[in-house]
Amino acid sequence: MAERDHTWSAGLKPDNPHDSAHLHVTGLARYADDAPEPSDMLHLAFGQASETSARIVSMDLSAVRAAEGVVAVFTAADIPGENNTGPVRHDETMLADGEVVFPGQPLFLVAATSQRSARKAARLGKVVYEKRPAAVSIAEARKAGSRIEETQRMARGDCAAALAAAPQRISGEFAMGGQDHFYLEGHICVATPGEDGQLHLLCSTQHPSEVQHLVANLLNLSSADVTVEVRRLGGGFGGKETQATGFAAAAALVAAKTGRPAKFRVDRDDDMILTGKRHEFEVAYQVGFDAAGQILALSLHLASRCGASQDLSPAINDRAMFHVDNCYFLPDVEIVSERLKTNTVSATAFRGFGGPQGMLAIERIIDHVAIALGKEPLEVRVANLYGPGRDVTPYGMMVSDNIAPALIARLRSDTNYDARVRAIEVSNAASPVIKRGIALTPVKFGISFTTTHLNQAGALVHLYADGSIQLNHGGTEMGQGLYVKVAQIVADVFAVPLTQVRVTATRTDKVPNTSATAASSGADLNGMAAHNAAMTIRERLAAFLARLYGCRQGDVAFTLEGVTAGEERMTFAEAARKAHIGRISLSATGFYATPGIQYDRAAHRGRPFYYFAYGAAVSEVAIDTLTGEHRVLAVDILHDVGRSLNPLIDKGQIEGGFLQGQGWLTTEDLVFDHEGRLLTHSPATYKIPTASDRAKHFVVNLWDGENIEPTINRSKAVGEPPFMLAISVFSALNRAIAAAAPDGREMAQLDAPATPERVMAAIAQFASP
């Protein structure tokens, strides 16, 4: 099909509400747990390991089998195929087989007549262990030489020589914690056996095809025998990209073995213990710069705690390396990325996929340079922006769509940033206890899966004889508004009201071999695939009507008023009916693969991204120097979504992403004990942001521009980039803490999240010995 500029052509209004909004607010939206339960439904629970690293000497499950309500108990020996749920490397078992590699690891599976019975019985197993040495922290794993892969290096120029020659040099280090996804709907899967060994899985997953393939492999079935269905998720944020497979596989195993439907709905505490988090990072750096604050050389070392299996850690850590530059040109740079394997639950995908960690590193470095020079941090940021002659990333990609300078300048002006800086300086001088800070930080986020083959999608569109349309694609709806965006695209192709398009549940038996709904690419990929499918049908309609009425195909027009073919006018439904009677196929598949991307991972060179999404945020905070408590007072955001598919949905994503990022950097403190056991595994101890943490002044505006690449409507992705706008909060906190220093020229050690305890510790560094 010839390339076209995919812009709204039928006069449709893009500001449509979420397709399930009316169901959400009335409680009628059906999730997996709302599916009717047959009388013979079995409920599941894992028996979990109590040790961190050990050989399993024996397991006595007699008390488990004898417990009330228990129907069956399964171990690794009962798995007919490969005992693996690892998405890339086959290094993650569904049920432990001979050894334990992290606390809480599933050892056996209980199927009972109720969830309560299954959970109670799962605690009755008697396991004898032979303990082994464990590596829980980054330092312990480094000492043991425990890595998931070889340390990676990305470099440009001669960093060592440039550092030596730089007029000024500083060094530093800091750490950033992980983050729990804390989706509203926990992991769940309902497995129903079909005839002849087939299985249907109703699952809360961002990657139905991966669940299908891994479950089939585990049960020694073909993928065609396993159908995975997803109507909606109650949140995902990356936590259901790979982590859903273990629970789905468990439900499928029970259904296959017993011939009865099985549901695995995970308790919140177990969910948090059993599933991976955002990667924790430790950062060390040396930076050389001049009197203007321009960075001349940067040596950066990133180390992440990856957990007990590989999961997606290589790609996540790669993306952290990709985003170390953020919006800044780094002339001589060396980025070293160490990926440590630890005896903790495997870290996994999380909104931003390593990008936030890399971006926080460079923004912290920029703040350090500014404090060392006594300069306004924004001036240092502006001095280092990409620009003409300074427009190639450390991995060799041209930054050809750079709007960061103009976007930052507009936000700076619109928010009266410079006047507010001066007012805060006056306020801080007069206030010995409450110190305020303000920061403007930008975002440049690459859009595409960094694993190239994942940048593809499929769709299936049916046009019925009454003019109604059914749409199916490989993307999953997790509250982000993907379904309504793709439905708008199809409605626009046919020039019909959005109400005429019915989006059906994502199913692997309708669209096969799809990629995860992740990497912010859901609308880009699935929208284009659906567009291509709809265009195929529209072109068939146009060709048929042209033959029928003796006009040129170009003279057939689709508008909101109806269809015209030469002098003939008809409703869209009439056109569909005529085509059906004329024996024209009104069903089509669509496919899309992102063009122009390639990456040589061995050399860390190429074009891994189709384009960049930009944004910037101004955040103003206040801290209490006596308690360490802080408050975000005001947030102003200017974000680039290209030519928006749905401004209301996009603004909601921006606000939600920012608040989630704010939580990562301020309140969400994951605490593990020395054995690697998660101590903060419930809302009582793990604190996500609440409504009171949202700034009272919170303004989101969209940048008036369009994508230079021919995406749908020239739009840009919006899922992940806004998350990193919250770095402005952390930067503002650093500035407020610096205001507590005697001369305001000291960079306090502040790790993320900036809890009150850490803020107090940072302030205490300024106290006299």
C-alpha positions in Angstrom: 0.0 0.0 0.0 1.4 3.4 -0.9 2.5 5.5 2.0 0.2 8.4 2.9 0.1 11.1 5.5 -2.1 9.5 8.1 -4.1 12.5 9.4 -7.8 12.7 10.4 -9.6 13.0 7.2 -13.3 12.6 8.0 -13.8 15.4 10.4 -14.0 13.1 13.4 -13.3 14.7 16.8 -10.4 13.0 18.6 -11.5 14.0 22.1 -13.5 10.8 22.7 -13.8 9.3 26.2 -12.2 6.0 27.1 -14.2 3.2 25.5 -14.8 1.5 28.9 -15.3 4.7 30.9 -19.0 4.2 31.4 -18.3 0.6 32.5 -15.6 1.6 34.9 -17.6 4.2 36.7 -20.7 1.9 37.0 -18.7 -1.2 38.0 -19.8 -3.1 34.9 -16.4 -3.5 33.3 -15.6 -7.2 33.4 -12.1 -8.3 34.4 -10.9 -11.9 34.6 -12.0 -12.2 38.2 -15.6 -11.2 37.2 -16.0 -14.2 34.8 -18.7 -16.6 36.2 -17.2 -19.5 38.1 -18.5 -23.0 37.2 -19.2 -25.3 40.2 -16.1 -27.4 39.6 -13.7 -24.5 39.5 -10.3 -25.1 41.2 -8.4 -22.3 42.9 -4.6 -22.2 43.1 -1.7 -21.2 45.4 2.0 -21.7 45.3 4.0 -23.2 48.1 6.9 -20.9 48.5 10.6 -21.3 49.4 11.7 -19.9 52.8 15.4 -19.9 51.9 17.4 -17.6 49.7 19.8 -20.0 48.0 19.7 -23.7 48.7 19.5 -27.2 47.4 16.2 -28.9 48.0 17.0 -32.1 50.0 13.4 -33.2 50.4 9.8 -32.0 50.2 7.1 -33.7 52.4 3.7 -32.6 50.9 1.6 -35.2 52.7 0.0 -32.6 55.0 -0.7 -30.4 52.0 -2.5 -33.2 50.1 -4.5 -34.1 53.2 -5.7 -30.5 53.9 -9.3 -29.6 53.7 -10.5 -28.7 50.1 -7.3 -29.8 48.4 -7.9 -31.7 45.1 -4.4 -32.0 43.7 -0.8 -31.0 44.4 1.8 -30.6 41.7 5.6 -30.4 41.6 8.1 -29.9 38.8 8.0 -33.6 38.1 4.4 -33.2 37.0 5.2 -30.8 34.2 5.0 -32.7 30.8 7.0 -30.2 28.8 9.8 -27.8 29.6 9.7 -26.4 33.1 10.4 -22.8 31.9 8.7 -19.5 32.1 11.7 -17.3 31.1 10.9 -15.1 28.1 14.3 -15.1 26.4 16.8 -17.3 28.2 15.3 -20.5 29.5 16.5 -19.9 33.1 13.3 -19.4 35.1 11.3 -22.4 36.3 7.6 -22.4 37.0 8.2 -24.7 40.0 11.6 -25.2 41.6 13.5 -28.2 40.4 16.2 -29.3 42.9 17.3 -25.8 44.0 16.0 -22.5 45.3 17.5 -19.2 43.9 15.4 -16.6 45.7 13.1 -16.4 48.8 9.5 -16.9 47.9 10.3 -19.0 44.8 7.4 -21.3 43.9 8.1 -24.9 45.0 4.8 -26.7 44.5 1.3 -25.9 43.3 -1.9 -26.5 45.3 -5.3 -26.9 43.6 -8.3 -26.7 46.0 -12.0 -25.9 46.0 -11.5 -22.4 47.3 -8.7 -19.8 47.3 -8.6 -19.8 51.1 -8.2 -23.5 51.2 -5.4 -23.4 48.6 -3.5 -20.7 50.4 -3.8 -22.4 53.8 -2.7 -25.7 52.5 0.3 -24.2 50.6 1.8 -23.3 54.0 1.8 -26.9 55.2 4.7 -28.2 53.1 7.7 -29.5 55.0 10.9 -28.8 53.0 14.5 -29.7 54.0 17.2 -27.4 52.5 20.9 -27.4 52.2 21.8 -23.8 52.3 24.2 -22.3 49.8 26.1 -19.0 49.7 23.8 -16.2 48.5 24.4 -12.8 46.8 21.6 -10.4 47.6 23.1 -6.9 47.1 24.9 -5.4 44.1 28.1 -5.4 46.1 27.8 -9.1 47.1 27.0 -10.1 43.5 30.0 -8.1 42.2 32.3 -9.7 44.8 31.0 -13.2 43.7 31.4 -12.3 40.0 27.7 -13.1 39.6 26.3 -11.5 36.4 23.4 -12.2 34.0 25.7 -11.3 31.1 29.0 -9.7 30.4 29.4 -6.0 31.4 28.5 -3.8 28.4 30.4 -0.7 27.2 29.2 2.2 25.0 31.7 4.9 24.2 32.6 7.8 21.9 35.9 9.7 21.6 38.7 9.4 24.2 37.0 9.9 27.6 40.1 9.5 29.7 42.1 12.1 27.7 39.2 14.5 27.7 38.7 14.2 31.4 42.4 14.8 32.0 42.3 17.9 29.9 39.0 19.4 31.2 39.4 22.7 33.2 37.2 21.4 36.0 36.3 17.9 37.2 34.0 16.4 39.8 33.0 12.9 40.7 30.1 11.4 42.7 27.9 8.4 43.2 24.4 7.7 44.3 21.8 5.0 44.3 18.2 4.7 43.1 15.7 2.1 44.4 13.4 -0.2 42.5 9.6 0.1 42.4 6.6 -2.2 42.6 4.1 -1.9 39.8 1.2 -1.9 42.3 -1.5 -2.4 39.6 -5.0 -2.3 40.9 -5.8 -5.7 39.6 -3.3 -8.3 40.7 -2.1 -11.2 38.6 -4.9 -13.6 37.5 -5.6 -16.3 35.0 -8.6 -18.5 34.4 -7.8 -21.7 32.4 -10.6 -23.7 30.9 -10.0 -27.1 29.2 -11.5 -27.6 25.8 -11.9 -30.6 23.7 -9.0 -32.7 22.4 -6.5 -31.2 24.9 -7.1 -27.6 23.9 -7.0 -24.8 26.5 -8.5 -21.3 26.8 -6.8 -18.8 29.1 -8.5 -15.7 30.3 -5.5 -13.8 31.5 -4.3 -10.4 32.8 -1.2 -10.1 30.6 0.4 -7.5 28.4 1.8 -10.2 26.2 -0.8 -12.8 25.2 1.3 -14.4 22.5 4.2 -14.9 24.9 1.9 -16.6 27.4 0.5 -18.7 24.6 3.9 -19.9 23.4 5.4 -20.5 26.8 2.4 -22.3 28.2 2.2 -24.5 25.1 5.9 -25.4 25.5 5.5 -26.2 29.2 2.5 -28.5 28.5 4.1 -30.1 25.4 1.3 -28.7 23.2 1.4 -26.7 20.0 0.6 -23.0 20.2 -2.5 -23.6 18.1 -3.9 -25.7 21.0 -3.7 -22.7 23.5 -5.8 -19.6 23.1 -5.1 -16.6 25.3 -7.8 -13.9 25.7 -7.4 -10.5 27.2 -10.3 -8.0 27.3 -8.8 -5.5 29.8 -6.2 -5.3 32.5 -6.5 -3.4 35.7 -3.1 -1.9 35.2 0.2 -3.3 34.0 3.0 -0.8 33.8 5.3 -3.5 32.5 4.6 -5.8 35.5 2.4 -8.0 33.3 4.8 -8.2 30.3 6.7 -11.3 31.4 5.5 -11.9 35.0 2.0 -13.1 34.1 3.4 -16.3 32.5 4.1 -18.2 35.7 0.6 -17.8 37.0 -1.0 -18.6 33.6 1.2 -21.7 33.2 0.2 -22.9 36.7 -3.5 -22.5 35.9 -3.0 -24.2 32.5 -1.2 -27.1 34.1 -4.0 -27.7 36.6 -6.7 -27.5 33.9 -4.8 -29.9 31.6 -4.1 -32.4 34.4 -7.5 -32.4 36.1 -9.8 -31.6 33.2 -11.4 -28.9 35.4 -11.3 -25.1 35.0 -8.7 -23.5 37.2 -8.3 -19.9 38.5 -5.1 -18.4 39.9 -5.9 -15.1 41.6 -2.9 -14.0 43.5 -3.2 -12.4 47.0 -1.6 -8.9 47.1 1.2 -9.9 49.5 2.1 -12.9 47.4 1.9 -10.9 44.3 4.4 -8.4 45.6 6.7 -11.2 46.9 6.5 -13.4 43.7 6.9 -10.7 41.0 9.7 -8.6 39.7 10.2 -4.9 40.3 12.0 -2.0 38.6 15.7 -2.5 38.6 17.7 -0.9 41.4 20.8 1.0 40.2 24.0 2.3 41.7 25.7 5.1 39.8 29.3 6.4 39.8 30.6 9.2 37.6 33.5 11.5 36.7 32.6 14.5 34.7 34.8 17.2 33.1 33.4 20.6 32.2 34.2 24.2 31.5 33.3 27.4 33.2 30.0 27.7 31.3 29.0 24.2 32.5 29.4 22.6 29.2 30.2 18.9 29.6 33.5 17.9 27.9 33.9 14.4 29.1 31.8 11.9 31.1 32.8 8.5 32.5 29.7 6.8 33.9 29.3 3.4 35.6 25.9 1.9 36.0 25.3 -1.2 38.1 21.9 -2.8 38.4 20.5 -5.6 40.5 18.8 -8.0 38.0 17.7 -10.8 40.3 17.8 -14.5 39.9 17.0 -14.8 36.2 17.7 -12.9 33.1 14.1 -11.9 32.3 14.4 -8.7 30.2 17.4 -7.3 32.0 19.7 -7.0 29.0 17.3 -4.9 27.0 16.3 -2.8 30.1 20.0 -2.0 31.0 20.6 -1.3 27.3 17.9 1.3 27.4 19.4 2.9 30.5 22.6 3.3 28.5 20.6 4.8 25.6 19.1 7.4 27.8 22.1 8.6 29.7 22.4 11.5 27.2 18.7 12.6 27.6 18.7 15.9 25.7 22.4 16.6 26.0 25.3 16.2 23.7 28.2 14.3 25.3 31.3 14.7 23.1 33.7 12.2 24.9 31.8 9.6 26.9 32.2 6.2 28.3 29.2 4.3 29.7 29.8 1.0 31.4 26.8 -1.1 32.4 27.2 -3.9 34.9 24.2 -6.4 35.2 24.4 -8.3 38.5 22.7 -11.6 39.1 21.4 -11.8 42.7 19.4 -14.2 44.8 16.3 -12.0 44.7 13.1 -12.1 42.7 14.0 -11.2 39.1 13.7 -7.6 38.2 11.6 -6.9 35.2 10.0 -4.4 32.9 8.6 -1.2 34.3 7.3 1.9 32.7 10.3 3.5 31.0 12.2 0.2 30.8 15.6 1.5 32.1 15.2 4.9 30.6 14.3 6.6 34.0 17.5 5.2 35.6 19.7 6.4 32.8 18.0 9.8 32.7 18.1 10.4 36.4 21.9 9.8 36.3 22.6 12.6 33.8 20.2 15.0 35.5 21.9 14.4 38.8 25.2 15.0 37.1 23.9 18.3 35.6 22.8 19.4 39.1 26.2 18.6 40.5 27.9 20.6 37.8 25.6 23.6 38.4 26.2 23.5 42.2 29.9 23.2 41.7 29.9 26.3 39.5 27.3 28.3 41.5 25.1 28.4 38.4 21.4 28.2 37.7 20.9 24.5 36.8 18.7 25.4 33.8 21.5 27.4 32.3 23.8 24.4 32.5 21.1 22.2 30.9 20.6 24.7 28.1 24.3 24.9 27.5 24.5 21.1 26.9 21.5 20.6 24.7 21.8 18.9 21.3 22.0 21.3 18.4 23.5 21.8 15.0 26.9 20.1 14.8 26.1 18.4 18.1 23.4 16.1 17.1 24.6 12.5 17.2 24.0 10.3 20.2 26.7 8.2 21.9 25.3 5.1 20.0 25.5 6.9 16.7 21.9 7.9 16.0 21.2 11.3 14.5 18.9 13.5 16.6 17.0 14.8 13.6 13.7 15.8 15.4 15.2 17.9 18.2 12.6 20.2 19.6 14.0 20.3 23.1 15.5 23.8 22.9 12.3 25.4 21.7 10.1 23.4 24.1 12.2 24.3 27.1 12.3 27.9 26.1 8.5 28.1 25.9 7.9 26.3 29.2 10.5 28.6 30.8 8.6 31.6 29.6 5.1 30.4 30.2 5.8 29.5 33.8 7.8 32.6 34.7 10.6 30.3 35.7 13.3 32.9 36.2 11.1 35.2 38.4 10.1 32.2 40.5 13.8 31.3 41.0 14.5 34.7 42.3 11.5 34.7 44.6 12.5 31.3 46.0 16.0 32.6 46.8 14.5 35.5 48.7 12.1 33.2 50.6 14.8 30.8 51.5 17.0 33.6 52.9 14.2 34.6 55.2 13.1 31.1 56.2 15.4 29.0 58.5 13.2 25.9 58.6 11.2 25.7 55.3 13.4 25.6 52.2 12.0 25.7 48.7 13.4 24.4 45.5 12.5 24.6 41.8 13.7 22.8 38.8 13.0 22.5 35.1 14.1 19.2 33.6 13.6 17.9 30.0 12.9 14.5 28.5 14.0 12.9 25.3 12.7 9.3 25.1 13.4 6.9 22.3 10.3 5.2 20.8 10.5 1.6 19.6 11.3 -1.8 21.1 15.1 -2.0 21.4 14.8 -5.6 20.4 14.1 -4.9 16.7 11.9 -7.9 15.8 9.3 -6.9 18.4 8.4 -3.8 16.3 5.5 -5.4 14.5 1.8 -5.8 14.9 -1.2 -7.3 13.3 -4.9 -6.5 13.2 -8.2 -8.0 11.9 -11.1 -5.9 10.7 -14.6 -7.2 9.8 -17.1 -5.0 8.0 -20.6 -6.4 8.4 -23.4 -6.0 5.8 -25.3 -3.6 8.1 -22.3 -1.2 8.1 -21.1 -2.1 11.6 -17.4 -2.8 12.1 -15.6 -5.3 14.4 -12.0 -4.6 15.2 -9.4 -6.9 16.8 -5.7 -6.3 17.2 -2.7 -7.6 19.2 -2.6 -4.7 21.7 -3.9 -5.1 25.2 -6.0 -2.5 27.0 -4.8 -1.7 30.5 -6.5 1.5 31.1 -4.3 3.6 28.8 -6.9 4.1 26.1 -5.3 2.0 23.4 -8.7 0.5 22.3 -10.4 3.9 21.8 -7.4 5.3 19.9 -7.3 2.4 17.5 -11.1 2.4 17.1 -10.9 6.1 16.2 -8.4 5.2 13.4 -10.7 2.6 11.9 -13.7 4.9 12.2 -11.8 7.6 10.4 -10.8 5.3 7.5 -14.5 4.5 6.9 -15.8 8.0 7.9 -18.3 6.5 10.4 -19.2 7.5 13.9 -17.0 5.9 16.6 -20.0 4.1 18.0 -20.1 2.1 14.8 -16.8 0.3 15.6 -16.9 -2.5 18.2 -13.5 -3.4 19.6 -13.3 -7.1 20.7 -11.0 -8.7 23.3 -7.5 -9.4 22.2 -7.2 -13.1 21.3 -4.3 -15.1 20.0 -6.7 -17.1 17.7 -7.6 -13.9 15.9 -4.2 -12.1 15.6 -1.2 -14.4 16.1 2.4 -13.8 17.1 1.9 -10.3 18.4 4.4 -8.3 20.5 3.8 -7.1 24.0 1.9 -3.9 24.6 4.9 -2.1 25.9 7.7 0.3 24.9 5.0 3.0 24.4 4.4 1.5 21.0 0.8 0.2 21.4 -0.9 2.9 19.3 2.0 3.3 16.9 2.1 -0.4 16.0 -1.5 -1.6 16.4 -3.0 1.6 15.1 -1.0 1.3 11.8 -1.9 -2.4 11.5 -5.6 -1.6 12.0 -5.4 1.3 9.6 -3.8 -1.0 6.9 -6.6 -3.6 7.4 -9.3 -1.0 7.2 -7.8 0.6 4.1 -7.7 -2.8 2.4 -11.5 -3.1 2.9 -12.1 0.6 1.9 -10.2 0.2 -1.3 -12.2 -3.0 -2.1 -15.4 -1.0 -1.5 -14.2 1.9 -3.6 -13.2 -0.4 -6.5 -16.5 -2.2 -6.4 -18.6 0.9 -6.3 -16.6 2.5 -9.1 -17.4 -0.6 -11.3 -21.0 -0.6 -10.2 -21.6 3.0 -11.0 -19.2 3.5 -13.9 -16.9 6.1 -12.3 -13.3 6.3 -11.5 -12.2 4.8 -8.2 -10.8 8.1 -7.2 -14.3 9.5 -7.5 -15.6 7.3 -4.7 -15.6 9.3 -1.4 -16.3 8.4 2.2 -17.5 11.2 4.4 -19.6 11.5 7.6 -22.6 12.4 5.4 -22.3 9.0 3.6 -20.6 7.5 0.5 -20.6 9.0 -3.0 -19.7 7.2 -6.2 -19.8 9.6 -9.0 -23.4 11.0 -8.9 -24.7 8.3 -6.6 -25.1 8.9 -2.9 -25.8 6.3 -0.2 -25.3 5.6 3.4 -22.3 3.6 4.5 -24.5 0.8 5.5 -26.1 0.7 2.1 -22.6 0.6 0.5 -21.7 -2.3 2.7 -24.8 -4.2 1.8 -24.3 -3.6 -1.9 -20.7 -4.9 -1.6 -21.9 -8.0 0.3 -24.5 -8.7 -2.4 -21.7 -8.1 -5.0 -19.6 -10.8 -3.3 -16.9 -8.5 -2.2 -14.7 -9.7 0.8 -15.4 -7.4 3.7 -12.8 -8.8 6.1 -9.1 -8.1 6.1 -6.0 -8.5 8.1 -3.5 -5.7 8.5 0.2 -5.8 9.4 2.8 -3.2 10.2 6.5 -3.3 10.9 8.3 -0.2 12.0 10.7 0.9 9.2 14.2 2.2 9.3 15.4 0.8 12.6 18.5 -1.4 13.1 20.9 -1.9 15.9 24.2 -3.7 16.3 24.2 -4.7 20.0 27.7 -6.0 20.0 29.1 -2.6 18.9 26.3 -0.6 20.6 25.8 1.3 17.4 22.8 2.0 15.2 19.3 3.5 15.0 17.3 1.6 17.7 14.5 4.2 17.8 12.0 5.3 15.1 11.8 8.8 16.7 12.0 10.6 20.0 9.2 12.0 22.2 10.1 15.1 24.1 8.7 17.0 27.2 9.7 19.2 30.1 8.4 19.9 33.5 8.8 22.6 36.1 8.3 21.4 39.7 8.4 23.5 42.8 8.8 21.8 46.2 9.2 22.7 49.9 11.0 20.7 52.6 10.9 20.9 56.3 14.5 20.9 57.5 13.4 19.7 61.0 11.6 16.6 59.8 12.7 15.9 56.2 9.1 16.0 55.0 8.4 17.6 51.7 5.5 18.8 49.6 5.2 19.3 45.8 3.7 22.7 45.5 3.3 23.2 41.8 3.9 21.3 38.6 3.8 22.7 35.0 4.2 20.3 32.1 4.7 20.9 28.4 4.7 17.6 26.6 5.2 16.5 23.0 2.7 13.9 21.7 2.9 15.0 18.1 -0.5 15.5 16.6 -2.5 13.9 19.3 -4.8 10.9 18.6 -6.8 11.8 21.6 -5.8 14.8 23.7 -7.9 13.9 26.7 -6.5 10.4 26.9 -3.0 11.8 26.4 -3.3 14.3 29.1 -4.5 11.6 31.5 -1.5 9.5 30.6 0.9 12.4 31.2 -0.6 13.2 34.6 -0.6 9.6 35.7 2.9 8.9 34.5 4.2 12.0 36.3 2.6 10.9 39.6 4.0 7.4 39.2 7.4 8.8 38.6 7.1 11.1 41.6 6.3 8.0 43.7 9.4 6.2 42.5 11.6 9.2 43.5 9.9 10.2 46.8 7.8 7.6 48.6 8.0 4.1 47.1 10.8 2.6 49.2 11.3 -1.2 48.6 13.0 -2.7 51.7 14.6 -6.1 51.6 16.3 -7.8 54.5 19.8 -9.3 54.4 18.4 -12.6 53.1 16.7 -10.9 50.1 13.2 -11.1 51.6 10.8 -8.3 50.7 9.6 -6.6 53.9 7.4 -4.0 52.2 4.9 -6.3 50.6 1.6 -4.6 51.3 0.0 -1.2 51.2 0.7 -1.0 55.0 4.4 -0.7 54.4 4.8 0.3 50.7 3.6 3.8 50.0 2.5 4.8 46.5 1.4 8.4 45.9 -2.1 9.4 47.0 -4.3 12.2 45.9 -2.8 14.4 48.6 0.7 14.0 47.0 -0.5 15.6 43.8 0.4 19.3 43.6 -2.5 21.6 44.0 -1.3 23.5 41.0 -0.9 20.9 38.3 -1.1 22.1 34.7 -0.5 19.9 31.6 -0.2 21.4 28.1 0.5 19.7 24.8 3.3 20.9 22.5 1.9 22.2 19.2 3.7 20.1 16.7 3.8 16.8 14.8 6.0 13.8 14.3 8.5 14.1 11.5 7.9 10.4 10.9 4.7 9.2 9.1 3.0 7.7 12.1 -0.8 7.6 12.4 -1.9 11.3 12.4 1.8 12.2 12.9 1.2 11.3 16.5 3.8 10.3 19.1 3.8 7.7 21.9 2.7 8.9 25.3 2.8 5.9 27.7 6.4 6.1 29.1 8.0 9.5 28.4 5.9 11.4 31.0 7.2 9.2 33.8 10.6 10.8 33.6 9.2 14.4 33.8 9.0 13.7 37.6 12.8 13.9 37.7 12.1 17.6 38.1 10.7 16.9 41.6 13.9 15.1 42.6 16.0 17.9 41.1 14.0 20.5 43.0 14.4 18.6 46.2 18.2 18.6 45.7 18.0 22.3 45.2 16.0 22.8 48.4 18.4 20.7 50.3 21.3 22.7 48.9 19.6 25.9 50.2 20.1 24.5 53.7 23.9 24.5 53.2 25.8 27.4 54.7 26.9 28.7 51.3 24.4 26.8 49.1 27.3 25.4 47.1 27.4 21.8 48.4 26.0 18.7 46.7 24.5 16.6 49.4 24.4 12.8 49.0 20.8 12.0 48.3 19.7 8.6 47.1 16.2 7.9 45.6 13.6 7.6 46.8 14.0 10.9 48.7 12.1 9.8 51.8 12.0 12.1 54.8 14.7 10.0 56.4 17.0 10.4 53.4 16.2 14.1 53.1 17.2 14.6 56.8 20.4 12.6 56.3 21.3 14.8 53.4 20.7 18.0 55.4 22.7 16.6 58.3 25.8 16.4 56.0 25.9 20.2 56.2 26.1 20.2 60.0 29.3 21.2 61.7 31.4 18.2 62.9 
